[in-house]
């Protein structure tokens, strides 16, 4: 079977080229064609020797993900549902802002962590994505958006691994994908502008700090173990003290001098003044020194199975004030893409009913192939 070149970081691609009897600089040329120019046809690669192009045609392919649906919000947010085969689908979301363009990327089909407030977790877990399937979301989005927005320069400046799945539970595929994003011959993103979000897989936080340190966001959501056990089941394995110790260790390698703690605001559950005061105590005084951090308060996006509701905005502001008054940098996330179910915690796509997903994906794919062939093949829109 031919190799999908989206599965390789530059080192992996160099090794592949060596197996074909080619020099390393050919891998760099090939890498640039794929990621910087969005090429998928080897005949397009005019500065590659014809002999190499012929070898690639028989030994390699550049295979993205088929787009099942695309929805654009009134605020400019775009959500794509990608077919990853066998009845599974994943979502990616582009969030445009005045000073940046952020792509939210999925790492798994479904999620095994099962946080109470996350609709993806209620979908269940199917499988890990490959490196190529993670990279393909960025590859498609970047080159589609250049055409869609009529821009020649890079559109996506930030990537957040905050889509479907727990990235650190798919570590072996995640790290090569991050390296593609960071590589100057690939997307050239700053380590400060690539963020991995985790619910707290402590051993993998330590490994990431050694192998590929990028910005780290931790889904905290509770100021004490009893409450977090209920909201984030992984806490039963890696309780708060262990998690915060890992965060402090990570800071020695991190490109930023703080960890972002994500905190989903749930009415009457974790949003009371005593919770805010416990949170201050937790992050300011843990292990005697505290944790250098920023708190990001996230409005909850309700879904029926959760049994939870969003904290009133006034309550969120009061909670934020307690944190800010204690000297903790605190932001309240503005919700984006609510009208297309692209906001935080809403990524479950059309895979919620797993008994009908295969039929639904087949129907959607047929429609998309008829209506938008370029999107269905992962090619840039013309």
N, C-alpha and C positions, 0 to 999 in steps of 0.2 A: 504494500500500500504506500502511496506517496505521502511525503511529510507535509503537514500544513505549516508554512513558514511563520504564521502568526504565533505558533507555539514556542518560538525561540527568542531569547534575549540575544544580544550581539555575540556573547561568548558562545552560546549554543549554535547560532547561525555560522560562526566562524568554524566551529568543529564540523558542522554539516558540510560546509564548503571544502574543508580539508579532505573529507571522505570522498568528495567528488574530484579530488586532485587539484583543487584551486587554492590560490593564495588568500590570506586573510583580508587584504584590501578589497577583494571581490565581495566578501560578506558585508563590509561597510557600505559599498555601493548598493548592494541589494537591499540592505536594511533601510537606507535612505529612500530608495524607490518605493518601498512598501509603506513606510510610516510617514515620511515627510511629503511624499507625492500621492500617496493613496493608490499606487498601481496594483493591479491584480493580474495583468497580462504580461508575461515575460517578454513578448515582442515589443512592448513599449520601452523596455529598458535599453535605450540606444547606446549607452556607454559600456554595456557588458559585451564581452566577446560572443560572437554568434555560437561558437562551440559550447560555451557555458549556458547560453539560453536554451540550446537544444538538450543539454543534460538536464536542466531544470524542468523542462516540459515532461520528461519521463520519470523524474524522481521527486518532484515537489509540486505544491499547489499553494495558492493564497486564497483561503476559504473563510469568508466572513460568516455572519449569522443572517438568516432570512428574517426580514421584518414582517411581523404579522399585522401590527397596527401602529399607527402614529397619531398622537393627539397633541394639539397645541392649545395651551391655556390662553386666556385673555391677557395674562401678565407676561406672555412670551415664553413661559416654560414649555418644553417639549418632552413628551414621554414616548418611548418606544417599547413595544413588546416584541422580544426576539424569540424565535423558535430554536430550542436547543435539542430537539429530537425526542423521540419516545414519549410524546405527550407532555413534555416539559417546556416551560417558557420562563424567561426572566425579563426584568425591566431595567431600563436605564433612563435617567432624567437629566436634561440640560436646563440649567438655571442661569439666565442672563442677568447681569447687573452692570451698572455704569462702568465699574472699574475691573470687572472680571467676567469670565464665563466658566461656570462650574459644571462638571459632569459627575453625576452620582452613578456609580457602577456597582453591579451585582457580582457576587463571588460564588454563590451557590443557587441551585434551583430549590427554593424553599429554605427553611432554616430549622435546625434542631434545637435551638436554645429555648424557644417557647415563651418569650416575654409576654406578659399578660396584655400589654398595651399595644402590641405590634401585630398588624393583620397578617404580615408575612409568616410569622411564627405559627399562627393558627392554621395556615395552609398545610403545615407539615414539611418534612424534609424529603427530598428525592435524591439529589446527588451533588457532588462537588462539580464546579465548572473546571475545564482545562485552562491552562494559561492562555491558549489561543482564543477561547471563548470569553475570557475576561478582557484581553487586549482588543478583541474584535468589536466590543462595545465602543471603545474610544476610537478605534480605527474608522469605524463606520460614521460615528457622530461627527468627528472632526472634519472629515472630507465631505460629508453631506452638508454640514453647516456652512462650509466655505461657499458652496454653490447656492444654498438656500438664502444666505445672507449677502451673497455677492461680495465676498471678501477673499483677497489673495493671501493675507497673513493668517497666522494661527488664531483660531477662535477660542479654543478651550485652554484656559490658563491654569485651572485648578481641577484636580480630580479628588473626589472623596469616595472611599470604599465604604459607602453607607447604604448601598442598595440591598437587594435580597441576600440573606445569608450572613454568617459570622465569618469574616475574612480569615481570622487566625485559626479556624478549624479547617481551612483549605490552604495551609501554609505552603506546601510544596509547589502549588500552582500560583499562589499569590506573589511570592518573591520575584520570580522571573518576570511576571507582568509588571511589577513595580519598576524593575530595572529597565524595561522597555520604555516606560513613561519618563524615567529620569534621564535616559541616555541622550546625549547631545545629537547623536545621529538618528534618534527616534523622535520623541516629542519634546525633549529638552526642558522638561518641567523641573522647577526647583523642589528640593526636598521639603521646603517649607510650604509648598503648594500642593503636595500630595499627602492626603490624610487617610490613615487606616483607623476605622472605628471598630471597637471591640466591646463585647459585653463583659470581658474580664478573664480571658484565657491566660492565666498568669505565666505558665512556662513559655508560651509563644510570644508574650510581650518581651520577655528576656531575650529570646532568640532573635526577634525582629530588631532589637536594639543592637545586637552584634552583627547581623547579616545585612540589613538594609534599613537603617533608621530614617523614618519620615515623620511627619507630624502625627501625633497620636491623640485620638479622641476616645474617651471611655464612657460607656453608657452606664451612668451611676444610678440615677432615678430614685435613690433612697438614702437616708443618712444613717441607717442602722441595719444590722444584719437581719433582724426579725422581719422588717418590712421588705428588705431587698430579697430575702429568700422567697417571698411571695410574688414579687414583681419580676425578678430576674432569677430563674431557678438555678442558673450556673453559680450563683452566690453560695449555694450549699456546698459546692466543691472548693471554691476559691473565695472565702469570706473577705470582708472589706479590709481587714488589717493586712492580709496577704496581697490584696490587689493594690492598696496604696503603697506598700513596700515596693512592689514591682514598678509602679509609676515613678517612684523616686529613683530607682535604679535606671529606668529608661531615660530619665532626664540627663544622665551623664553622656548619652549618645545623641540625644534628640537635636534636630535642627532648630527647634524653638526652645525657649527657656521656661516653658510651661506646658502642662497637660490640659487639654480641654475636657471638662466633665459635662456630659449631656444629661439633662434632667427634665424628663417629660412631666408636665404639670397635670396632675390627676385630681379632680375635685373631691375634697374630703378624704383623700387617701395619703398624699405626700406633700400637700401644699399649705399646711398649717404653720403658724409662727414658730411652734416648737420644733417642727421639722427643719425650718430654716436655721434656727439656733443650733440644733444638733449638727447640721451640715457645716456651719461655721466651725464648730468645735472639731469636727472630723478632719477637715482639710487644713485648718490653721494649726492644730496641735498634735496631729498624728505623729507618733514616735518622737515627740518632743520638738520636732522641727517643722511639722506640717508638710504640705505638698504645694509647690508652685503651680498654680492652676488658674484657669478661667472657667467660670460657670456659664453654660449656655442653657437657658430655660426654654423649653420647647412646648408650645401649645399642643395638647393632645388632639389627634384627629380621630374622632370616634368611629367605631364600627360595631355592629350589633352583637357579635360574639363576645366582646370584651366585658360588657356589663359596667363600663367605666364612662365617665363624662369629663369634658374639658373644664379646667379651672376657670372661673370668671376672670376677665382681664384685670379687674381691680385687685383680685387676690394675687395674681401673678406679679403685679407691680409692687404690692406690699411685701411679698416674699423676696423680690429682687432688692428692695430697699434694705431689708435686714442684712442681706449678703453684702451689698455695696457699702453700707455703713460700717461693716466690719472690715472693710478694706479689700474685699474680694472683687476682682473685675468680673462683672456680671452683665450678660446681654440677654435680651429676649428675642428669640428667633422669630422673624417675620415669616408667616406661612406663605408658601408659593405652590401654585399648581393644584390648589384644593379642588377646582372645578373639573379636573381630569384625574383625580385620585393619585396625584403625583407628590403629595406632601409627605413629610416624614412619618413613617410607620404605616403608610397606606400601600406600599408596594406588594401587591399580591396578584395583580394583573387578572387575567382570565384563567387562573389556575386554582381558584378557590374550591371549585367542585371537581375533584380529581376523577370522579366517575364519568365525566363528560368532556374532560379536557382534550383528549385526542380528537374527538369529533369536532370540537369547536376550533381547535388549531387548524385542522385540515380545511374547514370551511373558510376561516379567515385568510389562510395562506392562498387559497384559490382566488378569493376576491382581490387580494393584494397583487397577485401575479397578473391578473387581468387589468387592474387599474394603474398600478405603479410598478412596472417591471424592474426599473432601476433600483428601487428600494428593496424589492423582494430578493434581489441577488446581492444586496449589500454594496452596490456600486454608487458612485456619486450621481446625484440628480443632474439631469441635463436640461 
